[in-house]
Amino acid sequence: MSDTPPPKVRLDTTRLQKIAQAYWESAALMAAVELDVFTAIARGHDTIATLATAAGLTERNAERLLTALVAMTLLERSGPGKDARFSNTPDVQRFLVKDSDRYAGPWILFTKPRWAAYGELSRRLRDPGEKRLGAYTEFTVDDARRYHAATYSIGTGAARLFSRSVDLTGRKLLLDLGGGSGAYSIVATQTYPGLKAIVLDLPPVTVVANEYIAANKAQDRVSTLAGDFTTTPFPAGADVVVMASNLPQYEPALIRLVVGKAFAALVPGGEMHLIGETLHDDRRGPLSAALWGLNEAVFGSTGLAHTESEVKSYLQDAGFTDVAVHPFVPGVLSRIAGRKPA
Ligand SMILES: C[S@@+](CC[C@H](N)C(=O)[O-])C[C@H]1O[C@@H](n2cnc3c(N)ncnc32)[C@H](O)[C@@H]1O
């Protein structure tokens, strides 16, 4: 046996540079959404010259942006020359064209108001100035309207997935904690006749939730309760409690508090579902959960990313049984559910 040393790995900076410049890609995508580039292409403005006119760009800048979007695999290009035609890739066509019923442009722009704050992340990490409600301190109705245009554009898809994956037949009252636009409640009560729902959210958000409830003609099935789910008493009679997309915004003690309140308020045999970005138990990922946790440093909240096992323990310690983790949107969201003993 020879003692040949293993081949040396040649290190370079490619990976590090790609991460350092990733925000250029975010900016290109957000600009394309703001300029309605994908919608224009879908409507036939699919050359550099016609896209430039439709989006109000110079031809040079249209060419720059289209070339970047092709390299980002958001567009296909038919040839190398000036008369090349461009087309949207399938996910872009479905979610980033305004004529689609699944248009999610507001969700792509959802985090853009944090852009400048991310530029000073290192300072914010050193100087947390922590507050319990993080992003929601000083939220106005207009903030809530913009915020939930984004969550609604993506949340209805998640809400449909929830109503497909959880059988709520025979359930009477769903309490939707931090229900935002009311997407989960609107879809669940549409899917399960006889089910009613209460969306509990902060006062400015319930104003906006009522607008979505009215737009969906769901006033007879879905109502709102303005409050703070950490302090407002929960209504009696719920047999389902859902808390979706709130996990990383709160530290463990506060999630435990809310889960305990939900357990006490649920009728015997009722169920609770926590849906959110969770870390694997080895805390090595997924990246999205880790970044949502880091995002809380930008807001100066006490929130952080929780692991699946931690979330299970919040439910178990409150008294829930049959606690299990269910993949929800694989790699992004999990659903952790438990049942209050009958
Ligand atoms: C990311 S949004 C998710 C909305 C909705 N659950 C969905 O998945 O579409 C989080 C929501 O939780 C609400 N929220 C956060 N903290 C809250 C609190 N302490 N009391 C009530 N609502 C809260 C926010 O106002 C916001 O509407």
PDBQT file of the ligand as one rigid body, heavy atoms in Angstrom, charges set to zero:
ROOT
HETATM    1  C1  LIG A 401     -46.485  36.477   7.700  1.00  0.00    +0.000 C 
HETATM    2  S1  LIG A 401     -48.102  36.967   8.145  1.00  0.00    +0.000 S 
HETATM    3  C2  LIG A 401     -49.000  35.456   7.866  1.00  0.00    +0.000 C 
HETATM    4  C3  LIG A 401     -50.462  35.676   7.604  1.00  0.00    +0.000 C 
HETATM    5  C4  LIG A 401     -51.290  34.411   7.395  1.00  0.00    +0.000 C 
HETATM    6  N1  LIG A 401     -51.218  33.527   8.560  1.00  0.00    +0.000 N 
HETATM    7  C5  LIG A 401     -50.859  33.669   6.158  1.00  0.00    +0.000 C 
HETATM    8  O1  LIG A 401     -50.156  32.667   6.297  1.00  0.00    +0.000 OA
HETATM    9  O2  LIG A 401     -51.226  34.087   5.050  1.00  0.00    +0.000 OA
HETATM   10  C6  LIG A 401     -48.042  37.035   9.914  1.00  0.00    +0.000 C 
HETATM   11  C7  LIG A 401     -49.254  37.642  10.528  1.00  0.00    +0.000 C 
HETATM   12  O3  LIG A 401     -49.206  37.485  11.940  1.00  0.00    +0.000 OA
HETATM   13  C8  LIG A 401     -49.701  38.659  12.544  1.00  0.00    +0.000 C 
HETATM   14  N2  LIG A 401     -49.190  38.754  13.905  1.00  0.00    +0.000 N 
HETATM   15  C9  LIG A 401     -47.897  38.789  14.295  1.00  0.00    +0.000 A 
HETATM   16  N3  LIG A 401     -47.824  38.917  15.616  1.00  0.00    +0.000 NA
HETATM   17  C10 LIG A 401     -49.093  38.973  16.078  1.00  0.00    +0.000 A 
HETATM   18  C11 LIG A 401     -49.655  39.082  17.373  1.00  0.00    +0.000 A 
HETATM   19  N4  LIG A 401     -48.898  39.187  18.463  1.00  0.00    +0.000 N 
HETATM   20  N5  LIG A 401     -51.002  39.083  17.478  1.00  0.00    +0.000 NA
HETATM   21  C12 LIG A 401     -51.785  38.977  16.379  1.00  0.00    +0.000 A 
HETATM   22  N6  LIG A 401     -51.296  38.858  15.138  1.00  0.00    +0.000 NA
HETATM   23  C13 LIG A 401     -49.960  38.854  14.998  1.00  0.00    +0.000 A 
HETATM   24  C14 LIG A 401     -49.215  39.760  11.648  1.00  0.00    +0.000 C 
HETATM   25  O4  LIG A 401     -49.939  40.967  11.832  1.00  0.00    +0.000 OA
HETATM   26  C15 LIG A 401     -49.400  39.129  10.270  1.00  0.00    +0.000 C 
HETATM   27  O5  LIG A 401     -50.676  39.413   9.767  1.00  0.00    +0.000 OA
ENDROOT
TORSDOF 0
